[in-house]
Amino acid sequence: MWSIAARALTMLGKVSSKPLEAISWYRLSGEVADRSQDETTRVWVRVFDAGGSSEQISDFAIPEWRMAVISSLLLARLGDERRALATQDDARRTLP
């Protein structure tokens, strides 16, 4: 049970948009991982905490331009040409 809780707390830290809140979740996940006495969980939590993307709020985040491309393709597939073209223009505008 502690192993599952440690991983869940780590995920809460990863998706938190507030740095201090994320740090609190990571610290708590480390404590819970230690309490689990499961070496695999302890290593997973410390590696997960250390390895990440500092420029992204979340590992699940995607750039605005990519979301616009995906939305444009979906709208075109659904037959909404007007919105698909508008979204495609947004994608072009936000490309890096």
C-alpha positions in Angstrom: 0.0 0.0 0.0 2.8 2.4 0.8 4.4 1.8 -2.6 1.2 2.8 -4.4 0.8 5.9 -2.2 4.4 6.9 -2.9 3.9 6.8 -6.7 0.6 8.6 -6.5 2.1 11.4 -4.4 5.0 11.7 -6.9 2.5 12.1 -9.7 0.7 14.8 -7.7 4.0 16.6 -7.4 4.7 16.3 -11.1 1.4 17.8 -12.2 1.3 20.6 -9.6 1.5 24.0 -11.2 2.9 25.6 -8.0 6.6 24.9 -7.3 6.3 25.0 -3.5 3.3 22.6 -3.6 5.2 20.3 -5.9 8.2 20.2 -3.5 5.9 19.3 -0.7 4.4 16.4 -2.6 7.9 15.2 -3.6 9.1 15.3 0.0 6.0 13.5 1.2 6.4 10.9 -1.6 10.0 10.3 -0.5 8.9 9.7 3.1 6.2 7.3 2.1 8.5 5.5 -0.3 11.0 5.0 2.6 8.1 3.7 4.8 7.2 1.2 2.1 10.6 -0.5 2.6 10.4 -1.4 -1.1 13.8 -0.6 -2.8 12.2 -0.4 -6.3 9.7 2.2 -5.2 12.3 4.2 -3.3 14.5 4.4 -6.4 11.6 5.1 -8.7 10.4 8.1 -6.6 13.9 9.6 -6.4 14.6 9.1 -10.1 11.2 10.5 -11.1 11.7 13.5 -8.9 15.1 14.3 -10.4 14.3 13.6 -14.0 11.9 15.9 -15.6 11.3 18.9 -17.8 11.9 22.2 -16.1 10.3 24.2 -19.0 7.0 22.3 -18.8 4.5 22.5 -15.9 3.7 18.8 -16.5 5.0 15.9 -18.5 1.6 15.7 -20.1 1.7 19.3 -21.4 2.1 19.9 -25.1 3.0 23.1 -26.9 0.2 25.4 -28.0 1.1 25.0 -31.7 1.0 21.2 -31.5 -2.4 21.3 -29.8 -3.7 23.6 -32.6 -2.4 21.2 -35.3 -4.1 18.2 -33.6 -7.4 20.2 -33.2 -7.3 21.4 -36.8 -6.9 17.8 -38.0 -9.7 16.6 -35.8 -12.0 19.4 -36.9 -11.3 18.7 -40.6 -12.0 15.0 -40.0 -15.3 16.0 -38.4 -16.2 18.1 -41.4 -16.0 21.5 -39.7 -13.9 23.2 -42.4 -14.4 26.8 -41.1 -13.1 26.0 -37.6 -10.4 23.7 -39.0 -9.0 26.5 -41.1 -9.1 29.0 -38.2 -7.3 26.5 -36.0 -4.7 25.8 -38.7 -4.1 29.6 -38.8 -3.6 29.5 -35.0 -1.1 26.7 -35.4 0.9 28.7 -38.0 0.9 31.8 -35.8 2.2 29.9 -32.7 4.8 27.8 -34.4 8.3 28.3 -32.9 
